[in-house]
Amino acid sequence: MCAIAKLKDENKVCDIGSGVVHLTILLADRGLLVSAVEPNDAMRTNGIKRTAGYSNIKWLDVTAENLQMEHDSFEMVTFGSSFNVTNRHKALILTSKILKSGGWFACMWNRRVLGDPIRSKIEAIIRSYLPDYDYGTGREDQTEIINNLKLFKTVIKVSPSIRHIQNITECIEAWQSYATLQRQAHEVHLRISSDIGSFLKSIVRETITIPYETNIWMAQKI
């Protein structure tokens, strides 16, 4: 992604929905000047603590639909697993405004591979409570919505694969905090999380390997 956008040291990047700062830190480690946008107070506070040693990260309490940065000021604007929880039309319009001419928009998600046996069992648990469980817009192709506004050039999609190794506790915690599930489960969320936890604890090994695919849609401002 950074190579395609030809980003250089001290280029300015706005990371919207910085959350747990995985992407924010990767960008900062490349020597980029990162404006980290996170409207959730608890997540922003945690992000500030985690990035306390980075002088090239600045935190902002605004939303994707109410960006208050100067226009034409960033080489790239990124959405790491956050574009789907915004008003995407508004977010794209404002993104175009704060990007420099020729700057890049990028949205991305790390998605668990659905055919994996462990994932398939977890999905069966979820659907036993929520037959109409929806993966949300984060699994949709983002090309059409980017193209519709005619603010960007041809969309480029990049989809590298990766395998994460997690211990059982980490995996349970990840599912407990999975926002797509939380938004749909409501009063049965604790029961679903408990059943997922029981299943994962029944796996007789300390760690599990989880196959992911990172899907990135990126496009250059016209």
C-alpha positions, 0 to 999 in steps of 0.5 A, spaced: 500 500 500 505 504 501 509 503 495 503 504 491 502 510 494 509 512 494 509 515 501 516 518 503 518 519 510 515 525 514 509 525 509 502 526 512 497 521 513 490 521 516 488 514 520 481 514 521 478 510 526 485 508 529 482 504 535 487 499 537 492 502 533 495 496 529 495 500 523 497 507 526 503 504 529 505 501 522 504 507 519 508 511 524 514 506 524 515 508 517 517 515 519 510 518 516 507 523 520 500 520 523 494 524 525 490 519 528 482 520 528 478 516 534 472 519 536 471 513 542 473 516 548 476 509 551 479 507 545 482 514 544 485 514 551 488 507 550 491 509 543 494 515 546 497 510 552 500 505 547 503 510 542 506 515 548 513 514 545 511 516 538 512 523 537 510 523 530 503 521 532 497 526 533 491 524 536 484 527 534 477 527 537 473 528 531 469 523 526 469 521 519 463 525 517 466 531 521 473 532 519 476 538 521 483 538 518 485 543 513 484 541 506 489 539 501 494 537 507 495 529 507 498 524 502 494 519 504 487 517 508 486 510 511 481 507 514 483 500 518 477 496 519 473 502 520 470 505 513 464 500 514 462 504 520 462 510 517 457 514 513 461 512 507 459 517 502 460 523 507 467 520 509 469 519 502 467 526 500 471 529 506 477 525 505 477 527 498 477 534 501 483 533 506 487 529 501 492 533 497 492 533 489 494 526 487 493 523 494 491 516 496 484 514 500 485 506 502 480 502 506 482 495 509 480 489 513 483 483 516 478 478 515 478 471 517 478 466 512 471 463 512 472 456 510 477 454 516 474 449 521 475 453 527 472 459 524 466 454 521 465 451 528 464 458 531 460 461 525 455 455 527 455 457 534 453 464 532 448 462 527 444 457 532 443 464 536 442 469 530 440 465 524 440 472 520 447 474 522 450 478 517 458 480 516 456 487 514 459 492 509 466 490 511 466 484 507 463 487 501 467 490 495 468 497 496 469 499 489 462 501 487 461 506 492 468 509 491 467 509 484 460 512 484 462 519 487 467 520 481 472 523 486 478 518 485 481 514 479 481 507 478 480 503 484 486 498 486 485 492 490 490 488 494 489 482 498 495 479 501 494 473 506 497 472 512 497 467 518 496 469 525 498 465 531 494 466 538 493 463 544 486 461 546 485 467 551 487 472 546 482 468 541 477 468 546 478 476 548 478 477 540 471 474 539 468 478 545 470 484 543 468 483 535 464 489 534 460 486 528 457 481 533 456 485 538 452 490 534 447 484 532 447 480 538 444 485 543 442 481 549 445 474 547 452 477 546 454 474 553 451 467 551 454 467 544 461 469 547 461 464 553 459 458 548 465 460 543 469 461 549 467 454 551 469 451 544 476 454 544 478 452 551 476 445 548 481 445 543 487 441 546 493 446 544 496 452 547 495 456 540 491 456 534 493 458 527 488 463 524 488 464 517 487 471 515 486 475 508 487 483 508 483 486 503 485 493 501 481 498 496 485 504 494 484 510 489 488 516 488 484 523 488 483 526 481 
